[in-house]
Amino acid sequence: MKKINTIKIKSLKQTKKFYLWELKKESLTEKERASYLLALKSINKIIQEKEDSRGRGKGKYLDKIGRYQKRLGL
């Protein structure tokens, strides 16, 4: 499963690069530009969630700042 997630993240990052490249074109209409920006926002959110879920695991918890820390005993 870890390998599948890695592949998905890589493909999402490639798609993100393509959309950024497409946004540099001056010939895009406002509608096309808006759809690329919306897609980029969604892709960034998915990538962030997948990368955050990698760090989660048994014996870890969030501290006050929102970072994952190892549990120091029960």
CORCORHU-V646587 format. One record per residue. N is the residue number from 0. RES is the residue in one letter. PHI is phi as a letter, one per 30 degrees, with the letter a starting at -180 (999 if undefined). PSI is psi as a letter, one per 20 degrees, with the letter a starting at -180 (NA if undefined). Layout:
# CORCORHU-V646587
N/RES/PHI/PSI
N/RES/PHI/PSI
This chain:
# CORCORHU-V646587
0/M/999/h
1/K/d/h
2/K/d/h
3/I/d/g
4/N/d/h
5/T/d/g
6/I/d/g
7/K/d/g
8/I/d/g
9/K/d/g
10/S/d/h
11/L/d/h
12/K/d/h
13/Q/d/g
14/T/d/g
15/K/d/g
16/K/d/g
17/F/d/g
18/Y/d/h
19/L/d/h
20/W/d/g
21/E/d/h
22/L/d/h
23/K/d/i
24/K/d/p
25/E/d/i
26/S/d/j
27/L/d/q
28/T/d/r
29/E/d/h
30/K/d/g
31/E/d/g
32/R/d/g
33/A/d/h
34/S/d/h
35/Y/d/g
36/L/d/h
37/L/d/g
38/A/d/g
39/L/d/g
40/K/d/g
41/S/d/g
42/I/d/g
43/N/d/g
44/K/d/g
45/I/d/g
46/I/d/g
47/Q/d/g
48/E/d/g
49/K/d/g
50/E/d/h
51/D/d/h
52/S/d/h
53/R/d/h
54/G/d/i
55/R/d/q
56/G/a/a
57/K/d/p
58/G/i/j
59/K/b/q
60/Y/b/r
61/L/d/p
62/D/d/a
63/K/d/h
64/I/d/i
65/G/j/j
66/R/c/q
67/Y/d/p
68/Q/b/q
69/K/d/q
70/R/d/p
71/L/c/k
72/G/j/r
73/L/c/NA
